[in-house]
Amino acid sequence: MSERYRSREFVRWSDVDKAGIICYGSYVRFFEIAETELFRSVGYPYSTMFDDLDIWLPRKLLHFEFHHPALLDDLLDVESWIGRVGRTSLQLDFSTSKFADGKSTVTATGHVVMVATDRESMRPVPIPPPLVEAIRPFVAEPAAPRNR
């Protein structure tokens, strides 16, 4: 079983609407925190990763699904892991949960697809092997084939 990176962050005033419910776009901030900290935990903080590996990782896709509302001052647990490693792309998966009344409730799930690109031409390049090796503990195991 692969590891999941876990971080915690409060829903802040700037994250909510007038009713005190998190705005959907605010999940980008939560997912970016989890993403940044996952890479930092494997020795590739964004402050050095791009220079060290000579790549960029622009986003190709953002996908969110919203399950239950999160409210102002809720403490969210954000889990992140590598859902897929392609030749030139990475998919990071995310799940956020809040705790209330002794139980955990998933508030949102999602994923982001990033493409490794050459920093000058912006053309896709293979994911650098040192990065692939560093993130290996967080790579989800492929689903077992289903019997039909």
C-alpha positions as CSV (number, residue, x, y, z in Angstrom):
1,M,0.0,0.0,0.0
2,S,1.3,3.4,-0.9
3,E,1.8,6.2,1.6
4,R,-0.4,9.4,1.7
5,Y,1.0,12.7,2.7
6,R,-1.2,14.3,5.3
7,S,-1.4,18.0,6.2
8,R,-3.9,20.0,8.2
9,E,-5.2,23.5,7.5
10,F,-8.1,25.6,8.8
11,V,-10.9,26.9,6.6
12,R,-10.2,30.7,6.9
13,W,-12.3,33.8,6.4
14,S,-10.9,34.3,2.9
15,D,-12.0,30.7,2.0
16,V,-15.8,31.2,2.7
17,D,-18.8,32.9,1.3
18,K,-21.3,35.0,3.3
19,A,-22.9,31.9,4.7
20,G,-19.6,30.7,6.1
21,I,-19.3,27.8,3.7
22,I,-16.1,27.2,1.8
23,C,-16.1,28.5,-1.7
24,Y,-15.3,25.7,-4.2
25,G,-12.3,27.5,-5.7
26,S,-10.7,27.6,-2.2
27,Y,-9.9,23.9,-2.4
28,V,-7.2,24.9,-4.9
29,R,-5.3,26.4,-2.0
30,F,-5.7,23.3,0.2
31,F,-4.6,21.0,-2.6
32,E,-1.6,23.3,-3.4
33,I,-0.4,23.2,0.2
34,A,-0.6,19.4,0.2
35,E,1.1,19.1,-3.1
36,T,3.9,21.5,-2.1
37,E,4.5,19.7,1.2
38,L,4.5,16.2,-0.4
39,F,7.3,17.3,-2.8
40,R,9.1,19.0,0.1
41,S,8.9,15.8,2.2
42,V,10.7,13.8,-0.6
43,G,13.5,16.3,-0.9
44,Y,12.2,18.3,-3.8
45,P,10.8,21.6,-2.4
46,Y,9.5,23.8,-5.2
47,S,12.1,26.5,-4.3
48,T,14.8,24.2,-5.7
49,M,13.1,21.4,-7.7
50,F,12.8,23.2,-11.0
51,D,16.4,24.4,-11.0
52,D,17.7,21.0,-9.8
53,L,15.8,19.0,-12.4
54,D,15.7,21.7,-15.2
55,I,11.9,21.2,-15.7
56,W,8.6,23.0,-15.1
57,L,5.5,21.2,-14.0
58,P,2.6,23.2,-15.5
59,R,-1.0,22.0,-14.8
60,K,-2.9,20.4,-17.6
61,L,-6.0,19.5,-15.7
62,L,-7.7,20.2,-12.3
63,H,-10.7,18.1,-11.2
64,F,-12.7,18.5,-8.1
65,E,-15.7,16.7,-6.6
66,F,-17.5,18.2,-3.7
67,H,-19.2,15.8,-1.2
68,H,-20.0,17.8,2.0
69,P,-19.6,21.5,2.9
70,A,-16.7,22.6,5.0
71,L,-17.4,25.6,7.2
72,L,-15.4,28.6,8.6
73,D,-12.8,27.4,11.1
74,D,-13.2,23.7,10.3
75,L,-9.9,21.9,10.5
76,L,-9.4,19.9,7.3
77,D,-7.1,17.0,7.0
78,V,-5.8,17.0,3.4
79,E,-4.3,13.8,2.0
80,S,-2.2,13.7,-1.1
81,W,-0.6,10.9,-3.1
82,I,0.6,10.2,-6.6
83,G,-2.3,8.6,-8.5
84,R,-0.4,7.9,-11.6
85,V,3.1,8.4,-13.1
86,G,3.2,8.6,-16.9
87,R,6.1,9.1,-19.2
88,T,5.8,12.9,-19.1
89,S,3.0,13.5,-16.6
90,L,2.1,13.0,-12.9
91,Q,-1.4,12.8,-11.5
92,L,-1.6,13.9,-7.8
93,D,-4.8,12.8,-6.0
94,F,-6.3,14.6,-3.0
95,S,-8.9,14.1,-0.4
96,T,-10.1,16.5,2.3
97,S,-11.9,15.5,5.5
98,K,-13.3,17.2,8.5
99,F,-13.9,15.8,11.9
100,A,-17.1,16.5,13.8
101,D,-19.1,14.6,16.4
102,G,-16.4,11.9,16.6
103,K,-16.5,11.0,12.9
104,S,-14.6,11.9,9.7
105,T,-16.5,13.3,6.7
106,V,-15.0,13.7,3.3
107,T,-15.6,17.2,2.0
108,A,-13.9,17.1,-1.4
109,T,-11.7,14.9,-3.6
110,G,-9.8,15.8,-6.7
111,H,-6.7,15.5,-8.7
112,V,-4.3,17.6,-10.7
113,V,-2.4,16.4,-13.8
114,M,1.0,18.1,-14.3
115,V,3.2,17.7,-17.4
116,A,7.0,17.9,-17.1
117,T,8.3,20.3,-19.7
118,D,11.6,21.6,-20.9
119,R,12.1,25.1,-19.3
120,E,13.0,26.8,-22.6
121,S,10.8,25.1,-25.2
122,M,7.9,24.2,-22.9
123,R,7.7,20.9,-24.7
124,P,6.9,17.7,-22.7
125,V,10.0,15.8,-21.5
126,P,10.2,12.5,-19.5
127,I,9.7,12.8,-15.8
128,P,13.3,12.8,-14.4
129,P,14.2,9.5,-12.9
130,P,15.4,11.0,-9.6
131,L,11.9,12.5,-9.1
132,V,10.2,9.2,-10.0
133,E,12.4,7.5,-7.4
134,A,11.8,10.1,-4.7
135,I,8.0,10.0,-5.0
136,R,7.8,6.2,-5.2
137,P,6.5,5.7,-1.6
138,F,3.5,7.9,-2.5
139,V,2.6,6.3,-5.8
140,A,-0.7,4.5,-5.6
141,E,-0.6,0.8,-6.5
142,P,-2.4,0.0,-9.7
143,A,-5.9,-1.4,-9.3
144,A,-6.1,-5.2,-9.6
145,P,-7.8,-6.4,-12.8
146,R,-11.4,-7.2,-12.4
147,N,-12.8,-10.6,-13.3
148,R,-15.8,-10.4,-15.5
